[in-house]
Amino acid sequence: MSAAPVPIVSFDRDTARQALRVYMTRTGLALNQVAELMGRAHHSLRQFISTGRYGDGEGRFTAKAVMDFIESHPPAAISAPGRLYETECTRAIRGMVTYVASGRWGILYGPAGSQKSFSLECIAAESAQLTPSSLLRRIATALAAPYAQSREGILQSVLFTVRRRRSPLALLIDEAQHLYRVVDTLETVRDLGDKSRGKIGILVSGNEDVLRLFEPRRGVYFEQWRSRIEQKTVRLTGLTGPECRQIVAAELGVLKPEAVEAILDKPVVDPETRRHYYSARRLFHAIRDFREMREKTLKTSVDSL
């Protein structure tokens, strides 16, 4: 009985070329860096990724090498910074993310400790102070948009990818108050949102200073920003007492009431609403310190036996 024929897998150059562009966008690697990692000549890979004629059996062998490299060197996954507990603030944040994910715009703000940054990092795993080009490149990376080098090329690549989506997406910009002096970046964000034809909603988040972001300066009056961003604005405060106690119990188990109160410390007064709240940042630092102290005490007890 003759052996069954071994199937021949065909590697298409166009497919591999597109996969390589997406891989470069996701990893941030330049073509020469990929070539070095693959052990191939830069000029050969540059010719392969171009639209020009390529030898090597129409590029099938190089396409296979590219696909094998991508499979064996996958891009690192973006991870959340920790566990996100459901609180009044996180529900408001998720509501705003859902709101802008429908293609609308809004502002999210609140004092330190109101879980803005941590929540948005968990939801989007992305926050930065960016130049126009680096902003677009980060967006392109998150979308796995085709690779491009120039600022305009990246913009068009992002728009092309977004417009092919069936549903809009949410662009979350945390710590946005730091963009006050980089007007060009703000205008790049607006340009991207406008040209997306309703496929990109924008959520700007930060402390109270974020409300100054669209003050007229440098000859820019931000009328288009204000007309869009005022669609919805939500102000956050921090955690309530019951929310804090639930988080402490989930993180540390059942503790004596006095231990829980020591972890909570004193509440903070919100300057605008005069409401008492607890800082999420301070709470999680206190939980971390309590856990380390408990582990150190347990280790000392074991060592003394």
C-alpha positions in Angstrom: 0.0 0.0 0.0 1.5 3.4 -1.0 1.8 6.1 1.6 -0.6 9.0 1.5 0.9 12.1 -0.2 2.1 14.8 2.1 0.1 18.0 1.6 2.0 21.0 0.3 1.3 24.2 2.2 1.4 27.3 0.0 2.6 30.5 1.5 1.2 33.6 -0.3 3.5 36.6 -0.5 0.7 39.1 -0.1 -0.6 37.4 3.1 2.9 37.2 4.6 3.6 40.8 3.6 0.4 42.0 5.3 1.1 39.8 8.4 4.6 41.3 8.6 3.3 44.9 8.5 0.8 44.1 11.3 3.6 42.4 13.3 5.9 45.4 13.0 3.1 47.7 14.1 2.3 45.5 17.2 5.9 45.1 18.3 7.3 48.5 17.3 10.2 46.8 15.5 11.6 48.4 12.4 12.2 46.3 9.2 15.9 46.2 9.7 15.4 44.9 13.3 13.1 42.1 12.0 15.6 41.2 9.3 18.4 41.0 11.9 16.2 38.7 14.1 15.3 36.5 11.1 19.0 36.3 10.0 18.1 37.8 6.6 19.5 40.8 4.7 17.6 44.0 5.2 17.5 44.9 1.5 16.0 41.5 0.7 13.2 41.8 3.2 12.6 45.4 2.1 12.1 44.2 -1.5 9.9 41.4 -0.2 7.6 43.8 1.6 7.4 46.2 -1.3 5.0 45.9 -4.3 8.0 45.3 -6.6 8.9 42.1 -8.3 10.6 39.5 -6.1 12.4 36.3 -7.1 12.6 33.1 -5.0 9.6 31.5 -6.6 7.4 34.6 -6.3 8.5 34.9 -2.7 6.9 31.6 -1.4 10.0 30.6 0.5 10.6 34.0 2.1 6.8 34.1 2.9 7.1 30.8 4.7 10.2 32.1 6.6 8.2 35.3 7.6 5.2 33.3 8.8 7.3 30.9 10.7 9.2 33.8 12.4 5.9 35.5 13.4 4.5 32.3 14.8 7.6 31.6 16.9 8.0 35.2 18.0 4.5 36.4 18.9 4.0 40.0 20.1 3.8 40.4 23.8 0.2 40.7 25.1 -0.8 43.9 26.8 -1.7 43.0 30.4 -3.9 44.8 32.9 -2.1 46.3 36.0 -4.2 44.4 38.5 -7.6 43.3 39.6 -10.3 45.9 39.0 -13.1 45.9 41.7 -16.6 47.0 40.8 -17.4 50.3 42.6 -19.5 53.3 41.9 -16.6 55.0 40.2 -15.6 52.0 38.0 -19.2 51.6 36.9 -19.3 55.3 35.9 -16.0 54.8 34.1 -17.3 51.7 32.2 -20.4 53.6 31.4 -18.3 56.4 29.8 -16.2 53.9 27.9 -19.4 52.3 26.5 -20.7 55.8 25.7 -17.7 56.8 23.7 -17.4 53.3 22.1 -20.6 54.2 20.2 -18.6 57.0 18.4 -19.4 59.9 20.8 -17.0 62.0 22.9 -16.8 63.0 26.5 -14.7 64.1 29.5 -14.0 62.0 32.7 -12.4 63.8 35.6 -12.0 63.7 39.4 -9.5 64.1 42.2 -6.5 61.8 42.9 -7.6 58.4 44.1 -10.9 58.2 42.2 -9.6 55.2 40.2 -9.4 57.0 36.9 -6.0 55.9 35.8 -6.1 52.4 37.2 -9.5 51.7 35.8 -8.6 52.9 32.3 -5.4 51.0 32.4 -7.3 47.9 33.2 -9.9 48.5 30.5 -7.5 49.7 27.8 -4.0 48.9 29.2 -2.9 52.1 27.6 -2.0 55.6 28.9 0.7 58.0 27.8 1.8 61.6 27.1 2.3 61.4 23.4 3.6 63.3 20.4 1.3 63.1 17.3 3.4 60.4 15.6 3.8 58.3 18.7 0.1 58.6 19.5 -0.9 57.4 16.1 1.7 54.6 16.3 0.3 53.4 19.6 -3.3 53.5 18.2 -2.1 51.6 15.1 -0.4 49.0 17.4 -3.6 48.5 19.4 -5.6 48.1 16.2 -3.0 45.9 14.4 -3.2 48.4 11.5 -0.9 47.8 8.5 2.6 49.1 9.0 3.5 52.7 7.8 6.4 55.0 8.6 5.2 58.6 8.0 2.8 60.4 10.3 0.3 60.8 7.4 0.8 57.1 6.4 0.1 55.9 9.9 -3.0 58.1 10.1 -4.4 56.7 6.8 -3.5 53.2 8.0 -5.5 53.7 11.2 -8.4 55.2 9.4 -8.4 52.3 6.9 -8.5 49.8 9.7 -11.2 51.6 11.7 -13.5 52.1 8.7 -13.5 48.4 8.0 -14.9 47.7 11.5 -18.5 46.9 11.9 -18.8 48.8 15.1 -17.1 52.0 16.5 -14.3 51.8 19.0 -13.3 53.9 22.1 -10.1 55.9 22.2 -9.2 56.4 25.8 -6.6 59.2 26.7 -5.7 59.1 30.4 -3.8 61.7 32.3 -4.8 64.1 29.4 -4.0 67.2 31.5 -0.4 66.6 30.4 -1.3 67.3 26.8 -2.0 71.0 27.7 1.2 72.2 26.1 1.1 69.8 23.1 -1.6 71.4 21.0 -0.5 69.5 17.9 -1.2 66.2 19.6 -4.7 67.3 20.6 -5.4 68.4 17.0 -4.2 65.1 15.7 -6.6 63.3 18.0 -9.5 65.6 16.8 -8.5 65.1 13.2 -8.5 61.3 13.7 -11.9 61.4 15.4 -13.4 63.6 12.7 -12.0 61.6 9.8 -13.1 58.3 11.3 -16.7 59.1 10.2 -18.2 58.3 13.6 -16.1 55.1 14.0 -14.0 56.5 16.9 -15.3 57.8 20.1 -12.9 59.8 22.3 -12.8 59.8 26.1 -10.4 62.4 27.7 -9.6 61.6 31.3 -7.6 63.3 34.0 -7.7 65.4 37.2 -9.5 68.7 37.5 -6.9 70.4 35.3 -8.2 68.5 32.3 -11.0 71.0 32.1 -8.5 73.6 31.1 -7.3 71.5 28.2 -9.5 73.3 25.6 -8.8 76.9 26.7 -7.8 79.1 23.7 -4.0 79.3 23.2 -1.4 79.5 20.5 -4.0 80.8 18.1 -6.2 77.7 18.5 -9.7 78.1 20.0 -10.8 74.5 20.1 -14.4 75.3 19.0 -14.7 71.9 17.3 -13.3 70.1 20.4 -15.7 71.9 22.7 -18.7 71.3 20.5 -18.0 67.5 20.5 -16.5 67.0 24.0 -19.4 68.6 25.8 -21.7 65.8 24.6 -21.1 64.2 28.0 -19.0 65.0 31.1 -18.7 62.9 34.3 -17.0 63.8 37.5 -15.7 61.0 39.7 -15.0 60.9 43.4 -13.3 58.1 45.3 -14.5 54.9 47.1 -17.2 54.8 49.7 -16.7 53.1 53.0 -18.7 50.0 52.2 -16.8 49.6 48.9 -13.5 49.8 50.7 -14.5 47.2 53.3 -15.6 44.8 50.5 -12.2 45.2 48.8 -10.2 44.7 52.0 -12.2 41.5 52.7 -11.6 40.2 49.1 -7.9 41.0 49.3 -7.0 40.0 52.9 -9.9 37.9 54.1 -11.8 38.4 57.4 -10.0 40.8 59.7 -10.8 42.4 63.0 -12.8 45.6 62.7 -10.0 47.7 64.2 -7.5 46.3 61.6 -9.9 47.1 58.8 -10.3 50.7 60.1 -6.6 51.1 60.4 -6.2 50.1 56.7 -8.9 52.5 55.6 -7.3 55.4 57.5 -9.2 58.7 57.3 -11.5 59.7 54.4 -10.8 62.7 52.2 -13.2 65.5 51.6 -14.0 66.2 48.0 -13.5 70.0 47.5 -16.4 70.3 45.0 -19.1 68.1 46.5 -17.9 68.2 50.1 -18.5 64.4 50.1 -16.2 62.1 52.1 -14.5 59.5 50.1 -11.5 57.1 50.3 -8.5 57.3 47.9 -8.2 54.0 45.9 -4.5 54.5 45.5 -3.9 54.9 49.3 -6.2 51.9 50.0 -4.3 49.5 47.8 -1.0 50.8 49.1 -2.3 50.1 52.7 -3.4 46.6 51.6 0.0 45.9 50.1 1.8 47.1 53.3 -0.6 45.0 55.5 0.0 41.9 53.4 3.8 42.3 53.5 3.7 42.9 57.3 1.5 39.8 57.8 3.8 37.6 55.7 6.9 38.9 57.5 5.3 38.2 60.9 4.3 34.7 59.8 7.8 34.0 58.5 9.3 35.2 61.8 7.0 32.9 63.7 7.9 29.9 61.6 11.7 30.6 61.9 11.4 30.8 65.7 9.9 27.3 65.9 
